[in-house]
């Protein structure tokens, strides 16, 4: 009644001013402006008093979920619904004495703004949830960002259907049913989104990938650390500081290498070989064995091995005056034993994992002697320094065992041989 009295008073005042023909229109205009002013006043009161009161209340609670739900940005987005809600509820009072088309038009526009404000609130709420749980250890290997983007797409899609149905005065259910005929088109449009979401779930469920993993995808020239996993892309910062984006479904449908298991294990493998000139392999002489005994890492091995060989040859009545009879040590065998003892003596060798020195198939480039062990140091630069130090030492000690490294002749070697032939 108060609103009707106010409208009547405004109409009579305007009529007394000689504006009888437009009194009704001006009255509704003034009432609409007053309604909008009241709506914004309610919004200001809500932000200045209600939001601050809620923030103070949240600070005094021990629970963490309310920090997400009642986050300041989230509550500001929610408060934006106050203005359209007030207008939507009270616009029939302002235009009570007019035809229903005006009220219906204003209410439809207000409803659209209510839905938009609510979608903004959902968007902020989901981002707040993501920011909280993405830092938790238990959720770091989950595709939270993909799930966040999927929920946002679904929310905006449903909200768009509701707003469209309100504007064209159609039932949302019937509108969705009508869109079912266009499902093939929608699936084509959102193909990457759907495949990305499904792939993200598979990557997470099978613990195949998470942010921070070092992966290698040769097909896409990706070799580095995963920095972000989204609905449509996996961002990899390569070691040369370039960024490669890989579709998630590629990582599910094709092969890629994840080095994270190595990081979490006890060591990183070192597997490298050096080629020995086969013509330098020979039986050890007593003088050579006496020299090898002076090497601290070989002293016990030489004595134990010599005793075993003497016992074997004596037990089988072998004439050891002929070198090919019985069993004898070779310089290559002693070299392998030295390398094994050397690797086990290093402080960064993992003693619980495989550690061996073995022969590979001989080739026309000599016989490869492979070092196979695991380093407890797994970071790239220190790991490479360890490999270099080990093989610096290996190359330096090879001549001490009367062995030679096989190396293809270079231009200088050819020139030296030609000079020797002339002289």
Secondary structure, 3 states (H helix, E strand, C coil): CHHHHHHHHHHHHHHHCCCCCCHHHHHHHHHHHHHHHHHHHHHHHHHHHHHHHHHHHHHCCCCCHHHHHCCHHHHHHHHCHHHHHHHHHHHHHHCCCCCHHHHHHHHHHHHHHHHHHHHHHHHHHHHHHHHHHCCCHHHCCCCHHHHHHHHHHHHHHHHHHHHHHHHCCCCHHHHHHHHHCCHHHHHHHCHHHHHHHHHHHHHHHCCCCCCCCEEEEHHHCEEEEEEEECCCCEEEEECCCCEEEECHHHHHHCCCEECHHHHHCCCEEEEEEEEECHHHCCECCHHHHHHHHCCCCCHHHHHHHHHHHHHHHHHCCCCCCCCCCCCCCEHHHHHHHHHHHHHHHCCCECCCCCCEEEECCCECCEEEEEEEEEECCCCHHHHHHHHHHHHHHHHHHHHHHCCCECCCCCHHHHHHHHHHHHC
